[in-house]
Amino acid sequence: MQGAVNESKRSPTSGWPAWRSVIIPAEHGGWGFLLEPVLLGLLVAPTTAGLLLGLATVAAFLIRQPLKILQIDRRRKLHTARTQRAQRAVAALAGGAGGLAGVSFAVALGQAGPAFVTPLLLAIPFGAVFLYYDLTKPGRTLQAELAAPPAMAFVAPAMAMMGGWTLPAALALWVGLTARAIPSVIYVRARIRLDRGREPDLIWPAALHVLALVVVAPLIWRDLLPATALIAYLLLLARAVWFLSPARPRISIKAIGFMEMGLGILTVLMLALRF
């Protein structure tokens, strides 16, 4: 009986807490990888169409949580009040995302032509991989975590092209965001394994951060990314080495998530500083 009481306390059944548990995902990393390209796009090429696309992206991102709940309840053959809230949330968010995206497309077509569609088309394979693993596999799979950031990062070049950027210059933003995100995913997974007493492969996090520097350096040399971006990637490398070392500070997983969000925002500012 006590367990049932505790479970009812943990599971809100009415009001905003009930809707929040259906709509708002708890992962800090997901929020960071969503907001970074939207923020970068607005900083380097602020346009009305870009703002609308950013809002549509946020609405589309929020569909994931209720959609996953629907998938879980369907597999378990459940139809509860939570299931009904998830159905309503998916319908409302899909309508909102579709409406915002439609207006954004119309405005951008009038202002900058159809070129901005190219980055959005490039995002489709990454988005398909993410949705497949996220909605069909239990837990947080590595495939989903690696596919989501590149998919969402294409929003930044799309927003830049809405502001008149060329495709090569816009795609450099995608490279910059992806070079920050992929090594960070591997680092966080390794850090969590360490904190849980397991032994991760510590070579990959450092190697991928070094590779990120190798990838962005030519873009900085060709003036497609600002030199200030190098500071962010060096800080990310130093963070990975220190926080995976025997001398690493003992902090909670939640604190690690907030730290990653802060480093992501710093990277965006360093990427946008010149523009």
Secondary structure, DSSP 4 states (H G I P E B T S, - for coil): -HHHHHHHHHS--SHHHHHHHHHS---HHHHHHHHHHHHHHHHHS--HHHHHHHHHHHHHHHHHHHHHHHHHHHHTT---HHHHHHHHHHHHHHHHHHHHHHHHHHHHHHHH-GGGHHHHHHHHHHHHHHHHHHHHSSS--HHHHHHHHHHHHTHHHHHHHHTT--HHHHHHHHHHHHHHHHHHHHHHHHHHHHHTT----SHHHHHHHHHHHHHHHHHHHTTSS-TTHHHHHHHHHHHHHHHTSTT-----HHHHHHHHHHHHHHHHHHHHS--
